[in-house]
Amino acid sequence: MLHLGIDASNIRQGGGVTHLSQLLYAADPAAAGIGRITVWASRATAAALPARAWLEMRSPAWVEASLPWRMLGQQFQLGRELAQAGCDVLFSPGGTLPMWCTVPTVTMSQNMLPFEPAEALRFGRWSAMRLKMWLLRHSLGRSFLQASGLIFLTKYAQETVSDFLGGIRKPMALIPHGIEDRFIQPPRTQRGMDLSSMTQPFRLLYVSILMPYKHQMEVALAVHQLRAEGLPVVVRFIGADWGRYGREFGQLLHCLDPGKEYLHWSGCVPFDQLDGNYREADAFVFASSCENLPNIMIEAMAAGLPIASSNRGPMPEVLEEAGIYFDPEVPDSIAEALRKLIHNGDLRAKLAMSAWEKGQSYSWARCASETFEFIAEIAAERTLAGAGKG
């Protein structure tokens, strides 16, 4: 049985912790020939992971240190600790591999911003975020080319990253994330617009952190346009504030809707409460122009909501014919898509059912099974290759 090491040293919050915790909660590693798993993670991250007989947590001093020391430890200390622990293979869900490692490695592509420079430019030509993406582009690119195997979440991400790096000639797997069962709910009966009014409006929902490539400002302008036409529609934005964009977004909402009648921003809502917000919505809007896998949109699909979506990135690949698409940079395009969705109850019902059916395939059990099987295959290939050389 294999001993798997997992590098979670730089996984601190958000989707990274959700992915790792759900992966391990759903895991049956023995089915893939993995007998032990050792995770290098901070104590806070380790606390979010399940207690299992086959699972060991390690939080050495370098993992708890500040970012520069963590990076040094991950690059130059982790490989030594993997060897000392007797690990047979390393899985790095964060994407970056240590420079020195004697065991086969599997990494994962979860961030598209480093490989779509035009999207990173939205943060400003001389911004700290653009510099961060430039640095990540080099560290992730090196790791992807160095890895023994590589996991992508969508075909779009695989093709975009591979083309950017001039081709990746390593075993690759497409393994999307899953969603929690609490998000799954059958589509509701779609009410006609004759049953909506300014006191009982049509409720749109957009969940995502506030960043320039998420285009919340364009969505707000589109809904403002619909209200000016007399449509009884409101939108609730849920997402954490982020830097200058967050401030500008707040200013825009105040300018367009000073009475807070139809443009609502709830800020950050705890992840374990999000499913309730999906239940209260009539439709979902997703306006991002840069995604690896649109996890939030998949949650909305599983929640049985009709969806108006950005036509960029992997969104058409994931949603296919189960949504209405728009150009996320053009408020008029967003407004037109929302107008079609709002006015046509039959179309909403059809799209919601189709999206809900597609959403059922995103399972953490499936994700865990395929992930550990792929890791075991990579370890076996390296073992066979080594034996052949001998």
C-alpha positions as CSV (number, residue, x, y, z in Angstrom):
1,M,0.0,0.0,0.0
2,L,1.2,3.5,-0.9
3,H,2.1,6.2,1.6
4,L,0.8,9.5,0.1
5,G,2.1,12.9,1.2
6,I,-0.1,16.0,0.7
7,D,1.4,19.5,0.7
8,A,-1.2,21.9,2.1
9,S,1.3,24.2,3.6
10,N,0.0,27.3,1.8
11,I,-3.7,26.3,1.9
12,R,-5.1,28.7,4.5
13,Q,-8.7,29.6,3.6
14,G,-11.5,29.6,1.1
15,G,-11.9,27.1,-1.7
16,G,-8.5,25.4,-1.1
17,V,-9.6,24.3,2.4
18,T,-13.0,23.3,1.2
19,H,-11.5,21.2,-1.6
20,L,-9.0,19.4,0.7
21,S,-11.5,18.8,3.5
22,Q,-14.3,17.5,1.3
23,L,-11.8,15.4,-0.6
24,L,-10.6,13.7,2.6
25,Y,-14.1,13.4,4.1
26,A,-15.2,11.5,1.0
27,A,-12.0,9.5,0.5
28,D,-11.6,5.7,0.5
29,P,-7.9,5.7,-0.2
30,A,-7.5,2.0,0.3
31,A,-9.6,1.4,-2.8
32,A,-6.9,3.0,-4.8
33,G,-4.1,1.1,-3.0
34,I,-3.2,4.0,-0.7
35,G,-2.7,2.9,2.9
36,R,-1.6,6.1,4.6
37,I,-1.9,9.8,4.0
38,T,0.3,12.4,5.7
39,V,-0.7,16.1,5.3
40,W,1.6,19.1,5.8
41,A,-0.7,21.9,6.9
42,S,-1.2,24.7,9.4
43,R,-2.9,23.8,12.6
44,A,-5.9,25.8,11.6
45,T,-6.2,24.0,8.3
46,A,-5.7,20.6,9.9
47,A,-8.6,21.4,12.3
48,A,-10.9,21.5,9.3
49,L,-9.8,18.0,8.1
50,P,-11.4,14.7,9.2
51,A,-10.0,12.4,11.9
52,R,-9.2,9.1,10.1
53,A,-7.1,6.2,11.2
54,W,-5.1,6.4,7.9
55,L,-4.6,10.2,8.1
56,E,-1.7,12.0,9.9
57,M,-1.3,15.8,10.2
58,R,2.1,17.5,10.4
59,S,2.5,21.2,11.3
60,P,6.2,21.9,11.5
61,A,7.5,25.3,12.5
62,W,8.0,26.4,8.9
63,V,4.4,25.7,8.0
64,E,3.2,28.0,10.8
65,A,5.7,30.8,9.8
66,S,5.1,33.9,7.7
67,L,4.7,33.6,3.9
68,P,8.4,34.0,3.0
69,W,9.5,31.4,5.5
70,R,6.7,29.0,4.4
71,M,7.8,29.3,0.8
72,L,11.4,28.6,1.7
73,G,10.3,25.6,3.8
74,Q,8.1,24.3,1.1
75,Q,10.8,24.6,-1.5
76,F,13.8,23.2,0.5
77,Q,12.5,21.5,3.6
78,L,9.4,19.6,2.5
79,G,11.3,17.2,0.2
80,R,13.5,16.1,3.1
81,E,10.5,15.6,5.4
82,L,8.7,13.5,2.7
83,A,11.7,11.2,2.5
84,Q,12.0,11.0,6.3
85,A,8.3,10.1,6.6
86,G,8.6,7.4,4.0
87,C,6.1,8.9,1.5
88,D,5.9,7.2,-1.9
89,V,4.2,10.0,-3.8
90,L,3.4,13.7,-3.3
91,F,0.1,15.5,-4.1
92,S,0.2,19.3,-4.2
93,P,-3.4,20.6,-4.6
94,G,-2.0,24.2,-4.3
95,G,-0.1,23.7,-7.5
96,T,3.5,24.5,-6.5
97,L,6.0,21.7,-6.1
98,P,9.2,21.8,-4.1
99,M,12.4,22.2,-6.1
100,W,13.9,19.0,-4.6
101,C,11.7,15.9,-4.4
102,T,12.8,12.3,-4.8
103,V,9.2,10.8,-5.1
104,P,6.8,11.1,-8.0
105,T,4.6,14.2,-7.9
106,V,1.0,15.1,-8.8
107,T,-0.1,18.7,-8.8
108,M,-3.3,20.5,-9.7
109,S,-4.3,23.6,-11.7
110,Q,-6.8,25.7,-9.7
111,N,-6.0,29.3,-10.6
112,M,-6.4,30.7,-14.1
113,L,-5.4,34.3,-13.4
114,P,-1.6,33.6,-13.7
115,F,-2.2,32.2,-17.2
116,E,-4.6,34.8,-18.5
117,P,-2.5,38.0,-18.4
118,A,-5.3,40.2,-19.8
119,E,-7.4,39.3,-16.8
120,A,-4.6,40.0,-14.3
121,L,-4.2,43.4,-16.0
122,R,-7.7,44.4,-14.7
123,F,-6.1,44.9,-11.3
124,G,-3.8,47.6,-12.7
125,R,-0.6,47.6,-14.7
126,W,1.6,48.2,-11.7
127,S,-0.6,46.5,-9.0
128,A,0.6,44.1,-6.3
129,M,-2.0,41.6,-7.6
130,R,-0.5,41.6,-11.1
131,L,3.0,41.1,-9.7
132,K,1.7,38.2,-7.6
133,M,0.1,36.6,-10.7
134,W,3.4,37.1,-12.6
135,L,5.3,35.3,-9.8
136,L,2.7,32.5,-9.6
137,R,2.9,32.1,-13.4
138,H,6.5,31.2,-13.1
139,S,6.3,29.0,-10.0
140,L,3.2,27.2,-11.2
141,G,4.5,26.9,-14.8
142,R,7.7,25.3,-13.5
143,S,5.8,22.9,-11.3
144,F,3.4,21.9,-14.0
145,L,6.3,21.0,-16.3
146,Q,8.2,19.3,-13.5
147,A,5.2,17.2,-12.2
148,S,4.9,13.5,-12.9
149,G,1.1,14.0,-13.4
150,L,-1.2,16.9,-13.5
151,I,-4.9,17.4,-12.6
152,F,-7.1,19.9,-14.4
153,L,-10.7,20.8,-13.4
154,T,-12.0,21.7,-16.9
155,K,-11.0,21.1,-20.5
156,Y,-10.8,24.8,-21.0
157,A,-8.2,25.1,-18.2
158,Q,-6.2,22.2,-19.6
159,E,-6.0,23.7,-23.1
160,T,-5.3,27.2,-22.0
161,V,-2.5,26.4,-19.6
162,S,-1.0,23.8,-21.9
163,D,-1.0,26.3,-24.8
164,F,0.5,29.0,-22.6
165,L,3.4,26.7,-21.5
166,G,4.0,25.4,-25.0
167,G,2.5,22.0,-24.4
168,I,2.5,19.7,-21.4
169,R,3.8,16.2,-22.2
170,K,2.8,14.5,-18.9
171,P,-0.1,12.3,-17.9
172,M,-3.1,14.6,-17.3
173,A,-6.6,14.0,-15.8
174,L,-9.8,16.1,-15.9
175,I,-11.3,15.8,-12.4
176,P,-13.8,18.5,-11.4
177,H,-14.5,19.4,-7.8
178,G,-17.8,18.3,-6.1
179,I,-20.5,20.1,-4.2
180,E,-22.0,19.4,-0.8
181,D,-25.4,17.7,-0.7
182,R,-26.9,20.6,1.2
183,F,-26.9,22.7,-2.0
184,I,-28.9,20.1,-4.0
185,Q,-32.6,21.0,-4.3
186,P,-35.1,20.4,-7.1
187,P,-36.1,23.3,-9.3
188,R,-39.0,25.3,-7.9
189,T,-42.1,26.2,-9.9
190,Q,-41.3,29.3,-11.9
191,R,-43.8,32.2,-11.3
192,G,-44.9,34.4,-14.1
193,M,-43.9,38.1,-14.1
194,D,-47.6,38.9,-13.5
195,L,-47.1,37.7,-10.0
196,S,-44.1,40.0,-9.4
197,S,-44.4,43.5,-8.2
198,M,-42.2,46.2,-6.6
199,T,-43.2,44.8,-3.2
200,Q,-42.8,41.1,-4.4
201,P,-39.9,41.5,-6.9
202,F,-38.0,39.0,-9.0
203,R,-34.9,38.1,-6.9
204,L,-31.5,37.7,-8.6
205,L,-28.5,36.4,-6.7
206,Y,-24.8,36.8,-7.5
207,V,-22.3,35.1,-5.2
208,S,-18.6,35.8,-5.6
209,I,-15.7,37.8,-4.0
210,L,-15.6,41.4,-5.3
211,M,-12.8,41.5,-7.8
212,P,-12.5,43.3,-11.2
213,Y,-12.8,40.1,-13.3
214,K,-16.1,39.2,-11.5
215,H,-17.8,42.2,-13.0
216,Q,-20.3,43.0,-10.2
217,M,-20.3,46.6,-11.3
218,E,-21.6,45.7,-14.8
219,V,-24.3,43.5,-13.3
220,A,-25.4,46.4,-11.0
221,L,-25.6,48.7,-14.0
222,A,-27.6,46.1,-15.9
223,V,-30.1,45.7,-13.1
224,H,-30.4,49.5,-12.7
225,Q,-31.3,49.6,-16.4
226,L,-34.0,47.0,-16.0
227,R,-35.5,48.9,-13.0
228,A,-35.5,52.1,-15.1
229,E,-37.7,50.1,-17.6
230,G,-40.1,49.4,-14.8
231,L,-39.2,45.8,-14.2
232,P,-39.7,44.7,-10.6
233,V,-36.3,43.1,-10.1
234,V,-33.7,43.2,-7.3
235,V,-30.3,41.7,-7.1
236,R,-28.4,40.5,-4.0
237,F,-24.6,40.5,-4.2
238,I,-22.8,38.2,-1.7
239,G,-19.1,38.4,-1.5
240,A,-16.2,39.7,0.5
241,D,-14.8,43.2,-0.1
242,W,-11.5,43.4,-1.9
243,G,-9.4,46.5,-2.1
244,R,-10.2,49.4,-4.4
245,Y,-12.7,47.5,-6.4
246,G,-14.8,46.9,-3.3
247,R,-14.8,50.6,-2.5
248,E,-15.7,51.6,-6.1
249,F,-18.5,49.0,-6.1
250,G,-20.0,50.3,-2.9
251,Q,-19.8,53.9,-4.3
252,L,-21.6,52.8,-7.5
253,L,-24.4,51.1,-5.5
254,H,-24.9,54.2,-3.5
255,C,-25.0,56.4,-6.6
256,L,-27.4,54.2,-8.5
257,D,-29.7,53.2,-5.6
258,P,-29.1,55.5,-2.6
259,G,-32.3,54.1,-0.9
260,K,-31.0,50.5,-1.2
261,E,-34.3,49.5,-2.9
262,Y,-33.0,47.0,-5.5
263,L,-29.2,46.8,-5.3
264,H,-28.2,44.9,-2.1
265,W,-24.8,43.9,-1.0
266,S,-24.5,41.5,1.9
267,G,-20.8,41.3,2.1
268,C,-19.2,38.0,3.1
269,V,-21.7,35.3,4.2
270,P,-20.3,32.2,6.0
271,F,-20.0,29.2,3.5
272,D,-22.2,27.0,5.7
273,Q,-25.1,29.5,5.3
274,L,-24.9,30.0,1.5
275,D,-27.4,27.2,0.6
276,G,-30.1,29.2,2.3
277,N,-29.5,32.2,0.1
278,Y,-29.8,30.0,-3.0
279,R,-33.2,28.9,-1.8
280,E,-34.5,32.4,-1.5
281,A,-33.5,33.4,-5.1
282,D,-35.5,33.2,-8.3
283,A,-32.5,33.2,-10.6
284,F,-28.7,33.3,-10.5
285,V,-26.3,35.5,-12.4
286,F,-22.6,34.7,-12.8
287,A,-20.5,37.3,-14.6
288,S,-16.9,36.2,-14.1
289,S,-14.5,36.4,-17.1
290,C,-11.8,34.2,-15.6
291,E,-12.4,30.9,-13.9
292,N,-10.8,27.5,-13.7
293,L,-14.0,25.7,-12.6
294,P,-16.9,28.0,-11.6
295,N,-17.7,26.2,-8.3
296,I,-20.3,28.9,-7.3
297,M,-22.2,28.5,-10.6
298,I,-22.2,24.7,-10.1
299,E,-23.8,25.2,-6.6
300,A,-26.5,27.4,-8.3
301,M,-27.0,24.6,-10.9
302,A,-27.5,22.0,-8.2
303,A,-29.8,24.4,-6.3
304,G,-32.2,24.3,-9.3
305,L,-31.9,28.0,-10.3
306,P,-32.2,29.3,-13.8
307,I,-28.9,30.9,-14.7
308,A,-27.6,33.9,-16.8
309,S,-23.9,33.4,-17.2
310,S,-20.8,35.0,-18.7
311,N,-19.8,33.6,-22.1
312,R,-16.1,33.5,-21.1
313,G,-13.8,30.8,-19.9
314,P,-15.1,27.4,-19.0
315,M,-18.7,28.6,-18.3
316,P,-20.2,27.4,-21.6
317,E,-18.3,24.1,-21.1
318,V,-19.9,23.6,-17.7
319,L,-23.4,25.0,-18.2
320,E,-23.7,24.1,-21.9
321,E,-27.3,24.7,-23.1
322,A,-28.7,25.1,-19.6
323,G,-28.2,28.8,-19.4
324,I,-28.5,32.2,-21.1
325,Y,-25.1,33.8,-21.9
326,F,-23.9,37.4,-22.0
327,D,-20.7,39.5,-22.5
328,P,-19.7,40.3,-18.9
329,E,-18.0,43.5,-19.9
330,V,-21.1,45.0,-21.5
331,P,-24.0,46.0,-19.1
332,D,-26.5,46.1,-22.1
333,S,-25.6,42.5,-22.9
334,I,-26.2,41.4,-19.3
335,A,-29.5,43.3,-19.2
336,E,-30.7,41.6,-22.4
337,A,-29.9,38.2,-21.0
338,L,-31.7,39.0,-17.7
339,R,-34.6,40.5,-19.5
340,K,-35.1,37.2,-21.5
341,L,-34.8,35.2,-18.3
342,I,-37.2,37.3,-16.3
343,H,-40.0,37.6,-18.9
344,N,-40.1,33.9,-19.9
345,G,-41.2,31.6,-17.1
346,D,-41.3,28.5,-19.3
347,L,-37.7,29.2,-20.4
348,R,-36.6,29.6,-16.8
349,A,-38.3,26.3,-15.9
350,K,-36.5,24.5,-18.8
351,L,-33.1,26.0,-18.0
352,A,-33.4,25.3,-14.2
353,M,-34.3,21.6,-14.8
354,S,-31.4,21.2,-17.3
355,A,-28.9,22.9,-15.0
356,W,-30.1,20.9,-12.0
357,E,-29.6,17.6,-13.9
358,K,-26.1,18.6,-14.9
359,G,-25.3,19.7,-11.3
360,Q,-25.9,16.1,-10.0
361,S,-22.6,14.9,-11.6
362,Y,-20.4,17.1,-9.4
363,S,-19.8,14.7,-6.5
364,W,-17.1,14.8,-3.8
365,A,-17.1,11.0,-3.7
366,R,-16.4,10.9,-7.4
367,C,-13.8,13.6,-7.1
368,A,-12.0,11.7,-4.3
369,S,-12.2,8.4,-6.1
370,E,-10.8,9.7,-9.4
371,T,-8.1,11.8,-7.6
372,F,-6.6,9.0,-5.6
373,E,-6.8,6.6,-8.5
374,F,-4.9,9.0,-10.7
375,I,-2.3,9.6,-8.0
376,A,-1.8,5.8,-7.5
377,E,-1.5,5.4,-11.3
378,I,1.3,8.0,-11.4
379,A,3.1,6.3,-8.5
380,A,2.9,2.9,-10.2
381,E,4.1,4.3,-13.5
382,R,7.1,5.9,-11.9
383,T,7.9,2.6,-10.0
384,L,7.6,0.6,-13.3
385,A,9.8,3.1,-15.1
386,G,12.4,2.9,-12.3
387,A,12.4,-0.9,-12.4
388,G,12.8,-0.9,-16.2
389,K,15.9,1.3,-15.9
390,G,17.3,-1.1,-13.4
